[in-house]
Amino acid sequence: MRLRHAGGRTIHLGYCTNVHPAEDLAGILAQLDRYAVPVRTALGADLLGLGLWLAAPVAAELAADADARRRLRTELTVRGLEVVTLNGFPYAAFQAPVVKGAVYQPDWTTQQRLDYTLDLARVLADLLPDDAARGSISTLPLAWRTPWDSTRAAAARRRLDQLAAGLAAVERDTGRPIRVGFEPEPGCVVESSAQAVTALSGTDAERLGVCLDLAHLACGWEEPVAALDRLATAGLPVVKVQVSAALEAADPTGDPAALRRWVEPRFLHQTRSGGCAGSHDPADPRWAADDLDLALDAGLPGPWRVHYHVPLHAPPEPPLGSTLPVLRAALAALFAGADAGCDHLDVETYTWGVLPAARRPGNDAELAAGIAAELAFARDELVALGLTRTETAVIP
């Protein structure tokens, strides 16, 4: 979907397809019909944005085959779909039975991560709508925090310099600017906005910036206005926003059984106590655990915020809740001024398949309906902030 900011800027809103498991071109095309088209239809939208996830093998295949890229763009267009942003965080197998810490490999110390991201940039340059101002790619915040030392930090900085040079080459070759946003996440080298400023200081701010995931921001107990001011002061652009909400427990000891229902084996659910808001180290073990079961076993003091993306339109039942107030505050800060703070927004609830059984979609139609409801929720939040819908029909 497209919206218009009062300052005249087009805002692209879509959903991230890393919720789907397809990792080859045939599977990706099939998922467009199985999920994306029903989502667009349910919304009554002429045009639906996708934050497309391409696993490394299919990204390499597409980057090497211009005909395949043209075919994919055509297949998107005839279905009323557009892509202005790619999710380049998971490298592969993101919906495998167990992902956990594997999602952070390969990291930004490696050639594989650089090659993958530049493959994505080449693909995105050919998928962008003709009238899109730019493209964006989200990626991991350098690496998991351990092991990390000066040698690995220097290797990552070299990769970032090579990335910026590669993105400049893509723009020279295609005329399409592509920016990469590093996504602060609990437990990683870059967990907070302050750490993003430190890690990205001196990089090419024209092409490299931050992907702001609002669930991650909440888990770090960061105030949205302060975090955005910190990034702006450092000259770091917010190139993409992932519109997401985290699980919240005001009193985790009051009903631990309610939280135990959310423990699951696929993804990490880093947990942060409100005490980390006053800590210089957001991963301080007094206030932090690397998974929800570990937090429960350790008895971290409350309140908690848990890196568990929950459906925007359907917060958990009490005594649990979600971080929707942080989401609303962040969107208000991003779009309050005369200039929009970011033009690429992705709803990224990749956890539908691991929600507690009573909340989990039972079939494809229920999943598509849930995604559509989330997008409608996000759209309505933006409209309430003064944005207006502008999409026009593109179906032949």
N, C-alpha and C positions, 0 to 999 in steps of 0.2 A: 504494500500500500504506500501511497505517497501523500504527504501532507505539506502544507505551505506554512512557513514561519512568517510572523508579521513583518520581519525584515526582508522578506522576499526569497529566502533560501528554501529549496526543496529538501524535505526530510524523507528519507527512505526508511520504511518500517517493514520488517519481515520476521520470519522465524528461522532458527538454525536447524539444519537437517542432520546434525550429529545425533539426533534422537533416533535416526533410522540406521540400520546396520549395513546398507549396501556399500560395496567397496569396488565395484567395477562399473563400466559405463552402462551395460545392460541393466544392472540392478538399479542404478541411479535413475535411469529413464523410467523404469517400472515404478519406483517410489514416487515419482512425480504424479503418475496417474492414481496411485493407491492412496496418497496422502495430500499432496500439495493442491491438486485440482479440487478435491472435495473441501479442503480448507478454504480455498478462494470462493467456491460456490456458497459455502455456509456463511461467509462474510458478506456476500453480495457485492464483491469487489471485482472491478474490471481487471485489476492488476495486483498481483501478490508478489512481494519480495521474498527471496530465499537467501539466507546466509548459508551458502552451500558448503558442505563438508566433503572434500575429496581426499581419500586416503592416498598415501604417497605413491603407490603403483599406478593408480588411475591418473593422478596429477602428472606423473612423468609421461604416461601414454598420451595424454592430451597435449602436453607442452611440446611433444615431438611431432604432432600430427595436426596441421592446420585444418584439414578437412574434417577431422573429428571435432575440433572446436567449433567450426561453423555448424556442424550438425547439431551439437549440443545447444548452441544458441538458438537455432531454428526450433528445436524441440521445446525449449523454454518459451519462445515467443508465441507459438501456436497454442500453448496452454495458458496464456495470460500470466506468465511468470517472468520475473526479472531478477538478475543477480548483480549487485553492486559490491558485495562483500563476501569473502570466503573465511571459513574457520580453519586456520592452519595450526591449531593447538594440538589435537590428537594426530599422531603420525599414521596410525593404522589400528584396526581391531578395537575401536572405541566401545563397541557394544558386545565385546567378548564376555563370557561368564565371569571372569575376574580381570579387572583392569588395574585398580589401585594405583601404585606408584609407577607402573609401566607407562602411564600417559605422559610422563615427563621425559621419556626417552624416544629418540635421541634428543639431546639438549643443545643449547647454543654454543657449546664448546666443539661441536662436531661439524664436519663437512656435510653429513646427511641432512641435518636440519637446514643448513643454508641452501643446499640444492633443492630440497622440497619446497621451501618458501619461494625461491625464485621460479620454480616450475609453476607454482600457484599464481605468481604475478603474471607470467606469460599467458596463462590460461585466462585469467580474469580480464586482462587487457582486451581480449577478443569477445568476452561475454558481456562486457559493459554495454548498457543501452547507449545509443548515440548521444543522448542529451545528458548523460550522467557527468557530473563535474569531475569525478575521480572514483577510484576503487579503493577498497581497504581489505586488509588481511589481519586477523588476530592471531597471536602466537603466544607461546608460553613465556613466563617471566624469567628467562635465561635458563633456569635449572631448579631442581629441588635443592634445598638449602645445604644439604650434606651429600657428598663431600664438596666443599667449596674452599678454594684458597686463591692466592694471588696468581698462581700459574693458570688455573682454570678461568679466573676473571680476565686475564690478559688474552687467553684464547677466545673467549666470548667476545671481547671488544674487537678483536680482529675480524671475527665473523660479522659483527654489526657493521663495521666499515665496508666489508665486502658486500653485505646486503644493500647498503645505501648505494654503492656503485652499481650493483646489478639492477636495482630499481631505476636508477637514472638511465641505464642502458635500455631498459624496457620502454621507458617514456620516449627516449630518442627514436627507438625503432617503431613505436606504435602511435605516438602522440597522446597516450593515455597515462596520466599520473596515477601511480599506485602507492598507497601508504601502508606501513605495517605498524600495528599497535601491539605492544607488549602488555600482557594482561596480568596485573598483580593478583596473586592467589595465595591463600594461607599455606604456610609451610615452605614456600619457595624462596629463592634468593631475593626476589622482589615480591614482598607481601603487601606493602603499604605505598601510599603516594610518596611519602618521604624517601623510601627506598627506591622508587622509580626515578625520582629526581637524581639521586646519587648514581644509580646504575646507568642512566641514559645521558648524564651530563656530558656535553661535548660531542654528542652524535649529531647526525644530520636531521635537524628538526623539521626540515621540509618533507622528509620521507619517513621518518621514524617518530613514533609517539606512543601513546598509551591507549589500550583498549580497557575501558572502565566497566567492569562487571559489577553490577549494583549489589548482588548477593555477596560477592567477595568484599566489597567496600564495607558492607554492614558487618560481616564477620570480623573484620579488623577493628570494629567499633570506631570507625572514622566518621567525622561529621562531613557530609557532602560538600557544603560550602567551603569549609576549610581545605578539604582535599583538592577541590577544583581551583581554588585560589593558589594553592601551593604549586600545582602543575602549571598554571598560567604564568605565575611569577618566574618559574624556571624556563618558560618558553617551550614547554612540552605540549603539543596538541593532543586533544582527545580525538583520536581518529575513528573511534567506534565505541558504542555503548551497548552492552548486553543487559537488556532489561530483564532482571531476574530478582527473585526474593529468596532469602534463606530461611531455614527452620529456626525458630526461637523458643526458648524455654525460660520463662521468668524465674521459675523455681524448679530446677531440675531434680531436686531431692524430694519434692512434694509428691510426684507420681512417676518414679523412674520406669515403671512398666510402660507408660505412654511413650517414652523415648526409646525403650528397648524394641518397640515395634518398628522403629525406623532403622535399626541396625541391619545391614545387608552386605553381601560379599563382593559386589562388583566395583563400586567406586569408593574412594577415600572421602570421608566426611569430617574434615578437620573442624575441631570444636574450639571456640574461643570464649573465655569468660569475660564478663564486663571489666574485670580487673586489668585486662591487657590494655585498656584504653589509657592507663597511666604508666604503662611500661615502655621503656625505650626499645625493647625487643618484643615484638608482637607474638613471637613463638616461645616466650618465657614459659617453662614448664609449670610454673605456679599457676598460670592462667590458660594454658594451651595444651591440647592433645591432638595427635595426628589422625585420629579416627574417633567416631562416636562411641564405639564400645570401650575404647581406651579411656575416654573422658568419664564414662559411667563407672568404670572400674577404679579410676583414680579419685573419683569424688571431687572433681573441680568445683570451686565455689561458683554459685550462680550470680547473675543470670548468664545464660549461654546463648550464643549464636552458632549455628552449625552449618557448615558448607554442604548443604543439601538443598538443591534447587526445588522449590515447591511451586505448584501451579499458581499463577498470579491471581486468578479469579476464584480460587477455592482454597483459602488458608486452612491449615490443620484445625481440628476441633480442640477446644480448651481441654486441658490447661496449656496446650502448645499454641503457638502462633507463628507468624511470619514477619519478615522485616519490611513489609509494605510501606511503613512510614519513612524509612530510609530511601526507598525507591522514589516515593513521591517528592521528598525533599531534593533528591538529586535531579530529577526531571525539572522541577521548578527552578533550580539553580541554573541548569543548562539552558533553559529557554525563557528565562525571565527578561533578559536584556534585548536590545535592538538587534543583536546578532546571535544567531543560534549557536550554541556551544558545540554541536556535533550534528552531522547530517546522516549518519548511518546507525540505525538502531535495530538490534536483533533481540527477539524474545528467545531465550536460550534455556529451556527446561528440558534437559537431556535425560532426566531421571524418571520419566513416565513409567518405564518398564521395571523399576525397582521400588516404586512407592509401596507402602503397606497394602496388603492384598485388597482391603476394602476400598481403597482409593485408586487402584490400578486399572487402566482400561482393559476391557475384556476382549476387544477385537479391534481391527483396523478402523472401523467406523467410529468407535468410541474415542480412539486416539485422535483421529482427525477432528472430531467435535471438540475435544479438549484443547487442542492447539488453536482452533478457531476462536474458542472462548477466551483464551489468553490474549490472542491478538486483538480481539474486540475490546478487552479490558485495557490493553496498552494504548490502543487508538483513542479510546474515550478519555483516558488520563491526559493524553496530549491535546485533544480537542478542548478539554477543560482548562488547559493552560493557554488557550488562544490560537492553537494551530488549526488549520482548515484542511479538509480533504481535497485533493486535486487530481487523483488518477483519472486517466481517460482510457477508453476501450482500445485494446490492441489486438483483439482476436479477429482474424480475417472473416 
